[in-house]
Amino acid sequence: MGLAGAVVAALCTLAVHVNVEFDPSIPTTSITTIAKDEAAAIWSAYDVDLQWTEREAPAALSLDVIVTRSIHRQHRSHPVLGETNIYRDSAVRSPIVISFDAVEAMIESHPTPHGLHDFFVARALGRVLAHELGHVLLGRPGYHDPDGLMRASFIRDDLTTPNRARFRLSDFSRDRLRTRLASWSEASR
């Protein structure tokens, strides 16, 4: 990539500050690190730079996320892993809430190779976080795609496999994101 291409790419990247608060009872800091890295890797493919609050770079968008120990509830036949509210007024935002217990229960529903429990839970948390961030980044009206990152539900194997192929945006969502990135870029000029 030449200098002009690098400048254009830098101008099209959306910096998003994400303040993640993990419940203090979550066992290790490696879970938080792996979850953040997984969510960032998924969104980096779309020129979205997730910046955790310890960074000091300017951001076009700041979001709060709470990973909580909670009794998970069911929606139809699957547990609710995370929730996001999208308001008409973009200045009003409630935090994204992710249920550690629901994610962990899904991982524990099948045998896990010895020593990989925390790693699988962390990867799954990162993927659920990436999905919930997608609701905010793609805006109103909220929706789900038939497949990919923005599908309505996930199976355990999708949340734990090393391959991120099932966590890509659909063509529709990718186009919608491009439009929103362009509008944020215009608004910041």
N, C-alpha and C positions, 0 to 999 in steps of 0.2 A: 504494500500500500504506500503510495507516495504521500508527500506532505499535505497536499490538498485533500486527499482522501482521509487522512488522519484527522485533519481539522474538521471536515464534515462529520466524521464519525463522532468526534468529541462533542460537537454541537448538538447531535441527535441523541445523546445519552441522557436519560432522565435519572437524576440522583434522588433517591428516596431514603429519608432518614426513618429508621424503624427502631422504636424503643420497645424492646421485648423484656417483659418482666416474667421470669419463671418462678413458679411456686417454690418457696425455700425447701420444701420436702423432696424435690426432684433430686435424685441421688448423686449425680456427678456433673461437673462442669463440662466434661467431654460431650455429654448429651446436648448441652446448649450450643457448644461450638459446632458440632456436626450438623445440628438442625439448621443453624444460621448458614453454614457453608452450603448445605443442600439447597435451601431456598434461593440463595444468591446465585448459585450455579444455574438453576433453572431460568431465572429471570435475566441473567447476563446475556443469554442467547438472543434477547429481544431489546438490547440496549437499555436495560433498566439496571442501574447500579444500586443495589441495596446497601445502605451504609448504616451500620449499627451505631447507636448514639455516642459511642466513644470517639467517633470520627468528628472532625471539625469542619468538613467541607460543606459548602452551601447546598441546600436541597430544594427542589421544586415542590416536594411533598413530604410531610412528616406524619407518621402513623404510630399508634400505640397498639401493642399486642400483649395479651395476657395469656400465659400458658398456665392453666389452673388444674388443681386436683379437684375434680368435681364428679358428682354422680352423673354419669352420662345418660342422655335420654335418647330415645329411639325416634326416628322419622321413617315411617313405613317399616321396612324390614331391616334397615341398617342404622347403626348408631350415628349420632351427630358428632363428628370429629371437631368441627369448628363452625363458628358463626360470625357473620359480618353484616352490619347494617349499612345500607347505602341510602343517604339522604339526598333530597333535592338540593338543599343548600350545601355546597361542597365545604363550607367553613365548619359545618357541624358534623362531627364524627364521634361515634362511640368506638371504644377499642374493639379490635378483633379478639375473639375469645377462642382458644383452642383447649380442648379437653385432653389433658395428658392421660387420664384414666381410660378414656374411650379409645385413644390410639394404642395404649399399652394393652388393653383387653383384646383389641383386634390382632396385635402381634402375638399375644399369648394364646390365641385360638388355635394355633398350629405349633408343632414342636419347633424350637429354635435351636440351631447348632450351639453347642456349649461355648459360652463366653461371648456370644454375639447379641444377646438380648438388648443391652443398652444401645449398641450400634444400630440395630434394626429399629428400635423405638425412635432413636434420634433421626435416622433417615426419614422415617414415616412422619415425624413431627415437622421436619423441614418441607416435605412435600405437601402436607396439609397447610402449612403456613404459606407456601407458594400459591396454592389454590385460593386461599382466603385473600391474600394480597391481590390476586387477579380480579376479584370482585371490585376492589377499590380502584385498581388501575384501569379496568375496562369501563367502570362507571355505570350510571343508570341508563336504562333499566337493567337490574341484575338479571342474570340468566345462567343457564348451564348448556354446554355443548353436548352432543351425543357421545363424544370421546375426547381424549386428550386431557390437558391440565384442568380445564374448566368443566369436566363432566360432573354429574351430580353425586356420584358415589365411587368409592375405590374398593378394590379387593386387596387383601393382605399382600399377595405376591407383588402387586404393582407398587405398593408402598415400601417393599423391602429389596426388590431386585436392584442390582447395580445399574442396569440400563434405564436411562431416563426417557426413552422413546415415547412411552405412554404419558409423558408429562410435557408434551409440546402443545402450543396453541393451535387451534384449528385455523384454517385460512380466514374464516369470518372474524375470529377473535384477534388474529394477527393484524388484519386490516383495521379493525376497530382501535387497536392499540396504536398503530401508526398514526391514525387520525388524532387520537388524544395526545400522543407525543408531539405532534406538529402544533396542536393548539396550545400546549404548555410552553413549547418553544416560542411561539408567537407572543404569548402573554408575558414572558419573561424579558422580552426586548424593550 
